[in-house]
Amino acid sequence: MGATKTEHFTNRQNAIAALSKAMAHPARVAIIEYLLKVDSCICGDIVNELPLSQPTVSQHLKELKNAGLIKGEIEGNAICYCIDEKVFQKLQSYFSQIVIKSENKKKNCC
């Protein structure tokens, strides 16, 4: 397998790809949806919401946190997680631009 050659792409393209990769698992999508639904930081309820073991949920939380999609803060002997709104605003901006450009493209294309 060859190198990914990420240096050939812009910082923005690499950042969007990393965020998209972090979201590319249904368990992670479910975690994000749950955090959005409860609208607060959650310390231990996530495991109860998913049909996955605690170590598996922890691994998915780690991936989301490493990508910057969620924040985790230690409170006592637990880590409380919540959405990082700034990162989701960047995603919203990026995907909104894609939708607008694709709608304009449809007008001028097959």
N, CA, C and O atoms as a Tinker XYZ file with bonds, in Angstrom:
   440  protein
     1  N      0.859000   -1.178000    0.000000    73     2
     2  CA     0.000000    0.000000    0.000000    64     1     3
     3  C      0.896000    1.230000    0.000000    63     2     4     5
     4  O      1.868000    1.288000    0.754000    81     3
     5  N      0.588000    2.193000   -0.820000    73     3     6
     6  CA     1.400000    3.393000   -0.962000    64     5     7
     7  C      1.104000    4.426000    0.103000    63     6     8     9
     8  O      0.170000    4.280000    0.892000    81     7
     9  N      1.901000    5.458000    0.115000    73     7    10
    10  CA     1.711000    6.571000    1.046000    64     9    11
    11  C      0.455000    7.351000    0.679000    63    10    12    13
    12  O      0.045000    7.375000   -0.482000    81    11
    13  N     -0.144000    7.980000    1.665000    73    11    14
    14  CA    -1.374000    8.730000    1.410000    64    13    15
    15  C     -1.111000   10.065000    0.737000    63    14    16    17
    16  O     -2.006000   10.640000    0.117000    81    15
    17  N      0.105000   10.555000    0.857000    73    15    18
    18  CA     0.498000   11.808000    0.216000    64    17    19
    19  C     -0.398000   12.975000    0.623000    63    18    20    21
    20  O     -0.791000   13.789000   -0.213000    81    19
    21  N     -0.713000   13.046000    1.897000    73    19    22
    22  CA    -1.564000   14.128000    2.379000    64    21    23
    23  C     -0.931000   15.496000    2.187000    63    22    24    25
    24  O     -1.629000   16.510000    2.188000    81    23
    25  N      0.383000   15.531000    2.024000    73    23    26
    26  CA     1.046000   16.823000    1.824000    64    25    27
    27  C      0.651000   17.476000    0.508000    63    26    28    29
    28  O      0.905000   18.664000    0.308000    81    27
    29  N      0.033000   16.719000   -0.394000    73    27    30
    30  CA    -0.415000   17.263000   -1.679000    64    29    31
    31  C     -1.758000   17.976000   -1.584000    63    30    32    33
    32  O     -2.249000   18.521000   -2.572000    81    31
    33  N     -2.350000   17.970000   -0.393000    73    31    34
    34  CA    -3.665000   18.562000   -0.202000    64    33    35
    35  C     -3.578000   19.704000    0.800000    63    34    36    37
    36  O     -2.623000   19.795000    1.571000    81    35
    37  N     -4.582000   20.571000    0.780000    73    35    38
    38  CA    -4.561000   21.720000    1.679000    64    37    39
    39  C     -4.804000   21.275000    3.119000    63    38    40    41
    40  O     -5.297000   20.177000    3.378000    81    39
    41  N     -4.448000   22.148000    4.034000    73    39    42
    42  CA    -4.714000   21.868000    5.456000    64    41    43
    43  C     -6.207000   21.662000    5.685000    63    42    44    45
    44  O     -6.611000   20.792000    6.457000    81    43
    45  N     -7.018000   22.466000    5.011000    73    43    46
    46  CA    -8.473000   22.349000    5.169000    64    45    47
    47  C     -8.969000   21.000000    4.658000    63    46    48    49
    48  O     -9.792000   20.354000    5.307000    81    47
    49  N     -8.476000   20.575000    3.502000    73    47    50
    50  CA    -8.882000   19.280000    2.950000    64    49    51
    51  C     -8.481000   18.133000    3.881000    63    50    52    53
    52  O     -9.259000   17.204000    4.101000    81    51
    53  N     -7.279000   18.203000    4.419000    73    51    54
    54  CA    -6.826000   17.172000    5.358000    64    53    55
    55  C     -7.648000   17.185000    6.640000    63    54    56    57
    56  O     -7.961000   16.128000    7.188000    81    55
    57  N     -8.000000   18.373000    7.119000    73    55    58
    58  CA    -8.790000   18.477000    8.347000    64    57    59
    59  C    -10.197000   17.911000    8.158000    63    58    60    61
    60  O    -10.691000   17.171000    9.008000    81    59
    61  N    -10.838000   18.261000    7.041000    73    59    62
    62  CA   -12.182000   17.748000    6.758000    64    61    63
    63  C    -12.133000   16.233000    6.600000    63    62    64    65
    64  O    -13.028000   15.534000    7.075000    81    63
    65  N    -11.113000   15.723000    5.946000    73    63    66
    66  CA   -10.973000   14.271000    5.770000    64    65    67
    67  C    -10.802000   13.574000    7.117000    63    66    68    69
    68  O    -11.386000   12.513000    7.339000    81    67
    69  N    -10.018000   14.150000    8.009000    73    67    70
    70  CA    -9.809000   13.550000    9.336000    64    69    71
    71  C    -11.102000   13.539000   10.138000    63    70    72    73
    72  O    -11.416000   12.551000   10.801000    81    71
    73  N    -11.856000   14.639000   10.081000    73    71    74
    74  CA   -13.136000   14.697000   10.792000    64    73    75
    75  C    -14.123000   13.697000   10.205000    63    74    76    77
    76  O    -14.849000   13.029000   10.942000    81    75
    77  N    -14.150000   13.595000    8.894000    73    75    78
    78  CA   -15.055000   12.657000    8.233000    64    77    79
    79  C    -14.690000   11.218000    8.570000    63    78    80    81
    80  O    -15.568000   10.383000    8.788000    81    79
    81  N    -13.400000   10.931000    8.611000    73    79    82
    82  CA   -12.941000    9.586000    8.964000    64    81    83
    83  C    -13.371000    9.228000   10.389000    63    82    84    85
    84  O    -13.785000    8.100000   10.656000    81    83
    85  N    -13.271000   10.186000   11.284000    73    83    86
    86  CA   -13.669000    9.939000   12.671000    64    85    87
    87  C    -15.161000    9.660000   12.786000    63    86    88    89
    88  O    -15.587000    8.927000   13.678000    81    87
    89  N    -15.956000   10.234000   11.897000    73    87    90
    90  CA   -17.408000   10.039000   11.916000    64    89    91
    91  C    -17.834000    8.793000   11.133000    63    90    92    93
    92  O    -19.013000    8.438000   11.133000    81    91
    93  N    -16.892000    8.132000   10.473000    73    91    94
    94  CA   -17.223000    7.057000    9.546000    64    93    95
    95  C    -17.462000    5.715000   10.232000    63    94    96    97
    96  O    -16.975000    4.686000    9.763000    81    95
    97  N    -18.193000    5.716000   11.316000    73    95    98
    98  CA   -18.600000    4.476000   11.979000    64    97    99
    99  C    -19.957000    4.730000   12.619000    63    98   100   101
   100  O    -20.148000    5.762000   13.264000    81    99
   101  N    -20.902000    3.812000   12.454000    73    99   102
   102  CA   -22.244000    4.055000   12.992000    64   101   103
   103  C    -22.280000    4.237000   14.506000    63   102   104   105
   104  O    -23.136000    4.961000   15.013000    81   103
   105  N    -21.383000    3.608000   15.226000    73   103   106
   106  CA   -21.354000    3.790000   16.688000    64   105   107
   107  C    -20.965000    5.220000   17.032000    63   106   108   109
   108  O    -21.498000    5.798000   17.979000    81   107
   109  N    -20.047000    5.790000   16.276000    73   107   110
   110  CA   -19.624000    7.164000   16.533000    64   109   111
   111  C    -20.723000    8.146000   16.160000    63   110   112   113
   112  O    -20.919000    9.153000   16.840000    81   111
   113  N    -21.435000    7.855000   15.088000    73   111   114
   114  CA   -22.583000    8.681000   14.715000    64   113   115
   115  C    -23.627000    8.619000   15.835000    63   114   116   117
   116  O    -24.209000    9.640000   16.204000    81   115
   117  N    -23.859000    7.427000   16.367000    73   115   118
   118  CA   -24.829000    7.262000   17.461000    64   117   119
   119  C    -24.389000    8.027000   18.706000    63   118   120   121
   120  O    -25.224000    8.614000   19.394000    81   119
   121  N    -23.104000    8.031000   19.000000    73   119   122
   122  CA   -22.591000    8.775000   20.153000    64   121   123
   123  C    -22.823000   10.269000   19.956000    63   122   124   125
   124  O    -23.297000   10.949000   20.866000    81   123
   125  N    -22.493000   10.779000   18.780000    73   123   126
   126  CA   -22.701000   12.204000   18.483000    64   125   127
   127  C    -24.179000   12.548000   18.603000    63   126   128   129
   128  O    -24.533000   13.553000   19.219000    81   127
   129  N    -25.049000   11.721000   18.017000    73   127   130
   130  CA   -26.487000   11.979000   18.090000    64   129   131
   131  C    -26.981000   11.978000   19.535000    63   130   132   133
   132  O    -27.829000   12.791000   19.902000    81   131
   133  N    -26.459000   11.074000   20.347000    73   131   134
   134  CA   -26.865000   11.022000   21.749000    64   133   135
   135  C    -26.412000   12.284000   22.494000    63   134   136   137
   136  O    -27.178000   12.865000   23.263000    81   135
   137  N    -25.166000   12.700000   22.262000    73   135   138
   138  CA   -24.674000   13.915000   22.923000    64   137   139
   139  C    -25.474000   15.139000   22.493000    63   138   140   141
   140  O    -25.703000   16.041000   23.298000    81   139
   141  N    -25.898000   15.179000   21.246000    73   139   142
   142  CA   -26.733000   16.289000   20.779000    64   141   143
   143  C    -28.130000   16.229000   21.405000    63   142   144   145
   144  O    -28.718000   17.263000   21.722000    81   143
   145  N    -28.641000   15.042000   21.574000    73   143   146
   146  CA   -29.987000   14.866000   22.128000    64   145   147
   147  C    -30.050000   15.300000   23.589000    63   146   148   149
   148  O    -31.008000   15.956000   23.996000    81   147
   149  N    -29.043000   14.940000   24.382000    73   147   150
   150  CA   -29.089000   15.265000   25.805000    64   149   151
   151  C    -28.696000   16.708000   26.080000    63   150   152   153
   152  O    -29.014000   17.246000   27.140000    81   151
   153  N    -28.002000   17.341000   25.130000    73   151   154
   154  CA   -27.668000   18.758000   25.211000    64   153   155
   155  C    -26.936000   19.134000   26.496000    63   154   156   157
   156  O    -27.135000   20.221000   27.039000    81   155
   157  N    -26.090000   18.228000   26.976000    73   155   158
   158  CA   -25.255000   18.520000   28.142000    64   157   159
   159  C    -24.094000   17.540000   28.151000    63   158   160   161
   160  O    -24.048000   16.608000   27.349000    81   159
   161  N    -23.175000   17.754000   29.049000    73   159   162
   162  CA   -22.057000   16.817000   29.163000    64   161   163
   163  C    -22.524000   15.542000   29.863000    63   162   164   165
   164  O    -23.295000   15.590000   30.822000    81   163
   165  N    -22.051000   14.423000   29.374000    73   163   166
   166  CA   -22.453000   13.114000   29.876000    64   165   167
   167  C    -21.230000   12.400000   30.437000    63   166   168   169
   168  O    -20.176000   12.360000   29.802000    81   167
   169  N    -21.382000   11.838000   31.633000    73   167   170
   170  CA   -20.254000   11.141000   32.243000    64   169   171
   171  C    -20.299000    9.622000   32.055000    63   170   172   173
   172  O    -19.271000    9.030000   31.725000    81   171
   173  N    -21.426000    8.980000   32.247000    73   171   174
   174  CA   -21.425000    7.532000   32.171000    64   173   175
   175  C    -22.574000    6.924000   31.412000    63   174   176   177
   176  O    -22.617000    5.705000   31.247000    81   175
   177  N    -23.500000    7.720000   30.946000    73   175   178
   178  CA   -24.721000    7.200000   30.335000    64   177   179
   179  C    -24.528000    6.664000   28.917000    63   178   180   181
   180  O    -25.398000    5.953000   28.414000    81   179
   181  N    -23.438000    6.977000   28.274000    73   179   182
   182  CA   -23.264000    6.614000   26.873000    64   181   183
   183  C    -23.250000    5.097000   26.701000    63   182   184   185
   184  O    -23.842000    4.581000   25.753000    81   183
   185  N    -22.597000    4.392000   27.585000    73   183   186
   186  CA   -22.521000    2.934000   27.495000    64   185   187
   187  C    -23.914000    2.324000   27.580000    63   186   188   189
   188  O    -24.204000    1.335000   26.906000    81   187
   189  N    -24.775000    2.910000   28.405000    73   187   190
   190  CA   -26.140000    2.397000   28.554000    64   189   191
   191  C    -26.988000    2.627000   27.314000    63   190   192   193
   192  O    -28.007000    1.960000   27.137000    81   191
   193  N    -26.594000    3.550000   26.458000    73   191   194
   194  CA   -27.378000    3.897000   25.270000    64   193   195
   195  C    -27.019000    3.077000   24.038000    63   194   196   197
   196  O    -27.776000    3.067000   23.067000    81   195
   197  N    -25.889000    2.395000   24.059000    73   195   198
   198  CA   -25.421000    1.672000   22.878000    64   197   199
   199  C    -25.324000    0.171000   23.154000    63   198   200   201
   200  O    -25.061000   -0.236000   24.285000    81   199
   201  N    -25.534000   -0.641000   22.135000    73   199   202
   202  CA   -25.441000   -2.088000   22.313000    64   201   203
   203  C    -23.989000   -2.580000   22.197000    63   202   204   205
   204  O    -23.700000   -3.570000   21.525000    81   203
   205  N    -23.092000   -1.857000   22.872000    73   203   206
   206  CA   -21.664000   -2.163000   22.802000    64   205   207
   207  C    -21.083000   -2.246000   24.208000    63   206   208   209
   208  O    -21.638000   -1.692000   25.157000    81   207
   209  N    -19.971000   -2.936000   24.326000    73   207   210
   210  CA   -19.309000   -3.046000   25.623000    64   209   211
   211  C    -18.663000   -1.720000   26.009000    63   210   212   213
   212  O    -18.431000   -0.856000   25.163000    81   211
   213  N    -18.382000   -1.579000   27.277000    73   211   214
   214  CA   -17.764000   -0.346000   27.779000    64   213   215
   215  C    -16.412000   -0.091000   27.117000    63   214   216   217
   216  O    -16.152000    1.047000   26.726000    81   215
   217  N    -15.523000   -1.106000   26.968000    73   215   218
   218  CA   -14.241000   -0.828000   26.291000    64   217   219
   219  C    -14.415000   -0.380000   24.842000    63   218   220   221
   220  O    -13.656000    0.460000   24.360000    81   219
   221  N    -15.406000   -0.931000   24.147000    73   219   222
   222  CA   -15.646000   -0.543000   22.754000    64   221   223
   223  C    -16.141000    0.892000   22.670000    63   222   224   225
   224  O    -15.696000    1.657000   21.815000    81   223
   225  N    -17.065000    1.261000   23.559000    73   223   226
   226  CA   -17.555000    2.642000   23.596000    64   225   227
   227  C    -16.404000    3.587000   23.921000    63   226   228   229
   228  O    -16.285000    4.653000   23.318000    81   227
   229  N    -15.560000    3.201000   24.869000    73   227   230
   230  CA   -14.405000    4.037000   25.232000    64   229   231
   231  C    -13.481000    4.257000   24.046000    63   230   232   233
   232  O    -12.954000    5.355000   23.865000    81   231
   233  N    -13.280000    3.228000   23.242000    73   231   234
   234  CA   -12.426000    3.364000   22.058000    64   233   235
   235  C    -13.041000    4.345000   21.050000    63   234   236   237
   236  O    -12.335000    5.169000   20.468000    81   235
   237  N    -14.345000    4.250000   20.853000    73   235   238
   238  CA   -15.011000    5.173000   19.931000    64   237   239
   239  C    -14.962000    6.607000   20.469000    63   238   240   241
   240  O    -14.755000    7.548000   19.703000    81   239
   241  N    -15.149000    6.776000   21.766000    73   239   242
   242  CA   -15.044000    8.103000   22.377000    64   241   243
   243  C    -13.638000    8.671000   22.187000    63   242   244   245
   244  O    -13.470000    9.861000   21.919000    81   243
   245  N    -12.649000    7.821000   22.326000    73   243   246
   246  CA   -11.256000    8.249000   22.142000    64   245   247
   247  C    -11.031000    8.748000   20.717000    63   246   248   249
   248  O    -10.383000    9.775000   20.514000    81   247
   249  N    -11.564000    8.026000   19.730000    73   247   250
   250  CA   -11.411000    8.442000   18.326000    64   249   251
   251  C    -12.089000    9.792000   18.075000    63   250   252   253
   252  O    -11.529000   10.659000   17.404000    81   251
   253  N    -13.285000    9.958000   18.613000    73   251   254
   254  CA   -14.003000   11.224000   18.438000    64   253   255
   255  C    -13.268000   12.368000   19.133000    63   254   256   257
   256  O    -13.199000   13.481000   18.610000    81   255
   257  N    -12.728000   12.089000   20.298000    73   255   258
   258  CA   -11.994000   13.121000   21.041000    64   257   259
   259  C    -10.687000   13.475000   20.326000    63   258   260   261
   260  O    -10.338000   14.650000   20.214000    81   259
   261  N     -9.974000   12.468000   19.849000    73   259   262
   262  CA    -8.715000   12.728000   19.134000    64   261   263
   263  C     -8.942000   13.561000   17.875000    63   262   264   265
   264  O     -8.089000   14.360000   17.490000    81   263
   265  N    -10.092000   13.370000   17.239000    73   263   266
   266  CA   -10.419000   14.150000   16.042000    64   265   267
   267  C    -10.895000   15.552000   16.391000    63   266   268   269
   268  O    -10.971000   16.418000   15.519000    81   267
   269  N    -11.213000   15.782000   17.658000    73   267   270
   270  CA   -11.669000   17.112000   18.077000    64   269   271
   271  C    -13.168000   17.304000   18.005000    63   270   272   273
   272  O    -13.661000   18.407000   18.239000    81   271
   273  N    -13.908000   16.245000   17.684000    73   271   274
   274  CA   -15.356000   16.369000   17.565000    64   273   275
   275  C    -16.054000   16.488000   18.920000    63   274   276   277
   276  O    -17.109000   17.112000   19.032000    81   275
   277  N    -15.456000   15.887000   19.940000    73   275   278
   278  CA   -16.019000   15.992000   21.284000    64   277   279
   279  C    -14.927000   16.427000   22.242000    63   278   280   281
   280  O    -13.736000   16.306000   21.957000    81   279
   281  N    -15.360000   16.933000   23.380000    73   279   282
   282  CA   -14.445000   17.317000   24.451000    64   281   283
   283  C    -14.709000   16.387000   25.618000    63   282   284   285
   284  O    -15.841000   15.954000   25.835000    81   283
   285  N    -13.669000   16.084000   26.361000    73   283   286
   286  CA   -13.813000   15.257000   27.546000    64   285   287
   287  C    -13.062000   15.881000   28.703000    63   286   288   289
   288  O    -11.879000   16.202000   28.594000    81   287
   289  N    -13.760000   16.048000   29.810000    73   287   290
   290  CA   -13.147000   16.624000   31.000000    64   289   291
   291  C    -13.315000   15.675000   32.173000    63   290   292   293
   292  O    -14.368000   15.061000   32.346000    81   291
   293  N    -12.277000   15.563000   32.966000    73   291   294
   294  CA   -12.315000   14.680000   34.125000    64   293   295
   295  C    -13.102000   15.350000   35.235000    63   294   296   297
   296  O    -12.829000   16.487000   35.618000    81   295
   297  N    -14.086000   14.620000   35.742000    73   295   298
   298  CA   -14.861000   15.065000   36.901000    64   297   299
   299  C    -14.897000   13.917000   37.892000    63   298   300   301
   300  O    -15.627000   12.943000   37.708000    81   299
   301  N    -14.107000   14.042000   38.936000    73   299   302
   302  CA   -14.001000   12.955000   39.911000    64   301   303
   303  C    -13.300000   11.777000   39.276000    63   302   304   305
   304  O    -12.187000   11.906000   38.766000    81   303
   305  N    -13.962000   10.610000   39.306000    73   303   306
   306  CA   -13.351000    9.427000   38.710000    64   305   307
   307  C    -13.959000    9.101000   37.343000    63   306   308   309
   308  O    -13.813000    7.980000   36.856000    81   307
   309  N    -14.631000   10.059000   36.727000    73   307   310
   310  CA   -15.254000    9.858000   35.420000    64   309   311
   311  C    -14.823000   10.954000   34.453000    63   310   312   313
   312  O    -14.354000   12.017000   34.861000    81   311
   313  N    -14.991000   10.674000   33.176000    73   311   314
   314  CA   -14.748000   11.668000   32.141000    64   313   315
   315  C    -16.109000   12.062000   31.575000    63   314   316   317
   316  O    -16.892000   11.205000   31.165000    81   315
   317  N    -16.381000   13.357000   31.558000    73   315   318
   318  CA   -17.647000   13.859000   31.021000    64   317   319
   319  C    -17.410000   14.359000   29.604000    63   318   320   321
   320  O    -16.470000   15.112000   29.351000    81   319
   321  N    -18.272000   13.933000   28.679000    73   319   322
   322  CA   -18.117000   14.256000   27.263000    64   321   323
   323  C    -19.210000   15.189000   26.784000    63   322   324   325
   324  O    -20.353000   15.123000   27.237000    81   323
   325  N    -18.837000   16.062000   25.857000    73   323   326
   326  CA   -19.807000   16.917000   25.184000    64   325   327
   327  C    -19.272000   17.275000   23.797000    63   326   328   329
   328  O    -18.092000   17.084000   23.501000    81   327
   329  N    -20.148000   17.787000   22.971000    73   327   330
   330  CA   -19.827000   18.186000   21.600000    64   329   331
   331  C    -18.928000   19.418000   21.606000    63   330   332   333
   332  O    -19.091000   20.304000   22.445000    81   331
   333  N    -17.988000   19.473000   20.678000    73   331   334
   334  CA   -17.210000   20.696000   20.476000    64   333   335
   335  C    -17.899000   21.487000   19.370000    63   334   336   337
   336  O    -17.734000   21.193000   18.186000    81   335
   337  N    -18.668000   22.487000   19.767000    73   335   338
   338  CA   -19.501000   23.244000   18.835000    64   337   339
   339  C    -18.696000   23.901000   17.721000    63   338   340   341
   340  O    -19.168000   23.977000   16.587000    81   339
   341  N    -17.496000   24.374000   18.021000    73   339   342
   342  CA   -16.686000   25.067000   17.017000    64   341   343
   343  C    -16.335000   24.139000   15.849000    63   342   344   345
   344  O    -16.343000   24.556000   14.691000    81   343
   345  N    -16.032000   22.897000   16.164000    73   343   346
   346  CA   -15.675000   21.944000   15.109000    64   345   347
   347  C    -16.892000   21.637000   14.249000    63   346   348   349
   348  O    -16.776000   21.528000   13.028000    81   347
   349  N    -18.061000   21.495000   14.872000    73   347   350
   350  CA   -19.263000   21.211000   14.097000    64   349   351
   351  C    -19.687000   22.412000   13.257000    63   350   352   353
   352  O    -20.299000   22.241000   12.202000    81   351
   353  N    -19.372000   23.613000   13.707000    73   351   354
   354  CA   -19.647000   24.792000   12.884000    64   353   355
   355  C    -18.786000   24.772000   11.626000    63   354   356   357
   356  O    -19.244000   25.157000   10.550000    81   355
   357  N    -17.533000   24.323000   11.760000    73   355   358
   358  CA   -16.658000   24.198000   10.587000    64   357   359
   359  C    -17.208000   23.162000    9.612000    63   358   360   361
   360  O    -17.212000   23.382000    8.400000    81   359
   361  N    -17.674000   22.027000   10.149000    73   359   362
   362  CA   -18.259000   20.997000    9.290000    64   361   363
   363  C    -19.516000   21.506000    8.600000    63   362   364   365
   364  O    -19.724000   21.265000    7.411000    81   363
   365  N    -20.345000   22.208000    9.349000    73   363   366
   366  CA   -21.572000   22.753000    8.776000    64   365   367
   367  C    -21.249000   23.713000    7.644000    63   366   368   369
   368  O    -21.875000   23.667000    6.585000    81   367
   369  N    -20.285000   24.571000    7.863000    73   367   370
   370  CA   -19.891000   25.535000    6.840000    64   369   371
   371  C    -19.391000   24.810000    5.593000    63   370   372   373
   372  O    -19.770000   25.154000    4.474000    81   371
   373  N    -18.547000   23.817000    5.792000    73   371   374
   374  CA   -17.983000   23.086000    4.654000    64   373   375
   375  C    -19.078000   22.378000    3.858000    63   374   376   377
   376  O    -19.152000   22.520000    2.638000    81   375
   377  N    -19.923000   21.619000    4.548000    73   375   378
   378  CA   -20.948000   20.853000    3.835000    64   377   379
   379  C    -22.041000   21.749000    3.259000    63   378   380   381
   380  O    -22.640000   21.405000    2.240000    81   379
   381  N    -22.308000   22.874000    3.882000    73   379   382
   382  CA   -23.261000   23.830000    3.312000    64   381   383
   383  C    -22.742000   24.369000    1.987000    63   382   384   385
   384  O    -23.498000   24.518000    1.027000    81   383
   385  N    -21.449000   24.660000    1.942000    73   383   386
   386  CA   -20.852000   25.136000    0.693000    64   385   387
   387  C    -20.955000   24.082000   -0.402000    63   386   388   389
   388  O    -21.212000   24.410000   -1.560000    81   387
   389  N    -20.759000   22.835000   -0.043000    73   387   390
   390  CA   -20.866000   21.754000   -1.023000    64   389   391
   391  C    -22.287000   21.657000   -1.562000    63   390   392   393
   392  O    -22.486000   21.513000   -2.768000    81   391
   393  N    -23.271000   21.736000   -0.679000    73   391   394
   394  CA   -24.668000   21.648000   -1.095000    64   393   395
   395  C    -25.012000   22.804000   -2.035000    63   394   396   397
   396  O    -25.630000   22.598000   -3.080000    81   395
   397  N    -24.616000   23.999000   -1.665000    73   395   398
   398  CA   -24.901000   25.175000   -2.504000    64   397   399
   399  C    -24.242000   25.038000   -3.871000    63   398   400   401
   400  O    -24.871000   25.294000   -4.897000    81   399
   401  N    -22.975000   24.634000   -3.883000    73   399   402
   402  CA   -22.269000   24.481000   -5.160000    64   401   403
   403  C    -22.876000   23.367000   -5.999000    63   402   404   405
   404  O    -22.955000   23.490000   -7.221000    81   403
   405  N    -23.306000   22.276000   -5.359000    73   403   406
   406  CA   -23.896000   21.182000   -6.138000    64   405   407
   407  C    -25.256000   21.582000   -6.702000    63   406   408   409
   408  O    -25.613000   21.152000   -7.798000    81   407
   409  N    -26.017000   22.392000   -5.980000    73   407   410
   410  CA   -27.301000   22.876000   -6.494000    64   409   411
   411  C    -27.087000   23.790000   -7.690000    63   410   412   413
   412  O    -27.828000   23.722000   -8.670000    81   411
   413  N    -26.082000   24.636000   -7.609000    73   411   414
   414  CA   -25.762000   25.520000   -8.737000    64   413   415
   415  C    -25.256000   24.714000   -9.932000    63   414   416   417
   416  O    -25.537000   25.049000  -11.083000    81   415
   417  N    -24.524000   23.674000   -9.652000    73   415   418
   418  CA   -23.970000   22.833000  -10.714000    64   417   419
   419  C    -25.088000   22.108000  -11.458000    63   418   420   421
   420  O    -25.027000   21.964000  -12.679000    81   419
   421  N    -26.110000   21.651000  -10.731000    73   419   422
   422  CA   -27.226000   20.942000  -11.357000    64   421   423
   423  C    -27.916000   21.801000  -12.401000    63   422   424   425
   424  O    -28.408000   21.286000  -13.405000    81   423
   425  N    -27.955000   23.087000  -12.177000    73   423   426
   426  CA   -28.606000   24.015000  -13.106000    64   425   427
   427  C    -27.868000   24.088000  -14.424000    63   426   428   429
   428  O    -28.464000   24.349000  -15.470000    81   427
   429  N    -26.550000   23.854000  -14.368000    73   427   430
   430  CA   -25.716000   24.011000  -15.553000    64   429   431
   431  C    -25.208000   22.680000  -16.106000    63   430   432   433
   432  O    -24.377000   22.661000  -17.014000    81   431
   433  N    -25.691000   21.598000  -15.577000    73   431   434
   434  CA   -25.149000   20.291000  -15.972000    64   433   435
   435  C    -26.288000   19.327000  -16.285000    63   434   436   437
   436  O    -27.463000   19.617000  -16.062000    81   435
   437  N    -25.900000   18.189000  -16.800000    73   435   438
   438  CA   -26.862000   17.156000  -17.183000    64   437   439
   439  C    -27.874000   16.978000  -16.106000    63   438   440
   440  O    -28.775000   16.150000  -16.237000    81   439
